[in-house]
Amino acid sequence: MANSYDVLIIGAGPGGLAAGIYASRSKLNTLVIEKGVIGGQAATTEEMENYPGFYEGVTGPQLTQHMHKHAEHFGCHFVKDEVVDLDLAGYEKAITTKNGRYTAKTVIFATGAEPRFLGVKGEKELKGKGVSYCATCDADFYEDLDIVVVGNGDAAIEEAMYLTRFAAKVTIIVIHDEGVLDATKVIQERAFKNEKIEFVWNSVLEEIKGDGIVEAVAVKNLKTGKVTDLETNGVFIFVGTVPRTELLKGKVELDQRGYIPANELMETSVDGVYAVGDVRQKYLRQVVTAAADGAIAAVAAEKYMHEEENFKNEVLDKTKAVAVMFWSPFHQASLEMVPLVEEFAAGHSEKLDMVKIDTYRNQRIARRYDVQEMPSILLFKGGEVAGRVTGQLTREKLEELAILA
Amino acid sequence: MLEVNKENFEAEVLNSKGLVLVDFWSPKCVPCMELLPHVQELEGQFAGVKFCKLNILENRRLAMGQKVMGLPTILVYKDGEKVVELSKDFSHEDLAAKLKEVTGA
């Protein structure tokens, strides 16, 4: 099938691009679907001075364009489209887009996050008319004009500093007490030294005013309760992000804020579905951590396909009965019983085959068949479980299993 | 697409009869650069609309005069009056739908 892939990646930010590079380099048939800009949020970030190896600075667009070329170099496919529905149950997953339909053995979610709206009066109406969430897009409008920035995390302070290259004055509205910012120390120090930056402490933005274009903002002091109008030409809002996981609701486990919890292998609650980058519940949302997630997910996806296909070929599709031993080299008792089980299987080789699964390396299949004790032996016939013995194995117990084969 | 600027904006857009589309863009605006080829594609489908683009780096005041303070923005004028206004998070599909609406296609 032309639209059938090993790895299908949704989103072409740094996480999705890194996954694309690793997967296609492993010769997996890989597709990246992106509805908007290749590079994601990073493509709208001008200042980037902490990506390893680029201490002299690289811009977000430059870095992500390189990642895009890198993925294409290894044969990764790209399509511009928007995913509208997903069927993630089962080994073959179906992905419906506005313009097509795809199937894939694994899906890597790299849909990222988008700027959070402040939700104040005038914000929606004046978007693109002085209200902005993208400094690189709109900074040029503000040469020698005044700007208000809302937010005080790393992104807010860094973007405010970028805006001082254009604007006459940048006023940052900060909810905290004087001198307290959420941004890291290095960034804070630079901002405090910047002569074009002014701070309004203990305050929140209450309303954005203007007739067709931003003219002023109403700022409320939380200590005094007083609301003051401040004239300005633009409002840049950097108050965090929200994950793009609307499509996954009810299909993959999400946390209260909508982020996807994933383990160290980037596995989500659904087999063969991975989450990488900003969309994942994580401690640090940066280009470098998104890229790392992407690499891990691609490698985990490859191993998953290999294991699942092996299990299908060696166990589920066999006409002969198969005894599957779940063991672990770290579980002494199960380790000691391996020779006994091997001897038993050899004695019945005319009616059954034997397969061993190391649960330290592969917990997924054990979980699927509810294997909780080590060792366990499950007898498969025609793809179904026909018998099971667990715990202390004896020759008698094994012989009972052989009768079922 | 016709490049419009301070010199020709009035003649080509405001004093022009019929439908005129103006794509406000900047080479620094990544979403604008992504959108531009799609707008060019739509030009072939809507023969009754004059397609223009305006680089805001060279025509900042002119854009602001049209109350454009954010990118990407696309305006459609009919006999010099704004009839469509799309700004920030819109897709080329949204634009195509709007164009169908105003052209009656």
Chai-1 contact restraints between the chains, C-beta under 6 A:
chainA,res_idxA,chainB,res_idxB,connection_type,confidence,min_distance_angstrom,max_distance_angstrom,comment,restraint_id
A,V37,B,V30,contact,1.0,0.0,6.0,A-B,restraint_1
A,V37,B,P31,contact,1.0,0.0,6.0,A-B,restraint_2
A,V37,B,E34,contact,1.0,0.0,6.0,A-B,restraint_3
A,A43,B,V30,contact,1.0,0.0,6.0,A-B,restraint_4
A,T44,B,V30,contact,1.0,0.0,6.0,A-B,restraint_5
A,P61,B,V30,contact,1.0,0.0,6.0,A-B,restraint_6
A,K127,B,K88,contact,1.0,0.0,6.0,A-B,restraint_7
A,G128,B,G70,contact,1.0,0.0,6.0,A-B,restraint_8
A,G128,B,T73,contact,1.0,0.0,6.0,A-B,restraint_9
A,G128,B,S87,contact,1.0,0.0,6.0,A-B,restraint_10
A,G128,B,K88,contact,1.0,0.0,6.0,A-B,restraint_11
A,K129,B,K67,contact,1.0,0.0,6.0,A-B,restraint_12
A,K129,B,M69,contact,1.0,0.0,6.0,A-B,restraint_13
A,G130,B,M69,contact,1.0,0.0,6.0,A-B,restraint_14
A,S132,B,G70,contact,1.0,0.0,6.0,A-B,restraint_15
A,T136,B,K28,contact,1.0,0.0,6.0,A-B,restraint_16
A,C137,B,C29,contact,1.0,0.0,6.0,A-B,restraint_17
A,C137,B,L71,contact,1.0,0.0,6.0,A-B,restraint_18
A,D138,B,G70,contact,1.0,0.0,6.0,A-B,restraint_19
A,D138,B,L71,contact,1.0,0.0,6.0,A-B,restraint_20
A,D140,B,S26,contact,1.0,0.0,6.0,A-B,restraint_21
A,D140,B,L57,contact,1.0,0.0,6.0,A-B,restraint_22
A,F141,B,M69,contact,1.0,0.0,6.0,A-B,restraint_23
A,G212,B,K67,contact,1.0,0.0,6.0,A-B,restraint_24
A,I213,B,K67,contact,1.0,0.0,6.0,A-B,restraint_25
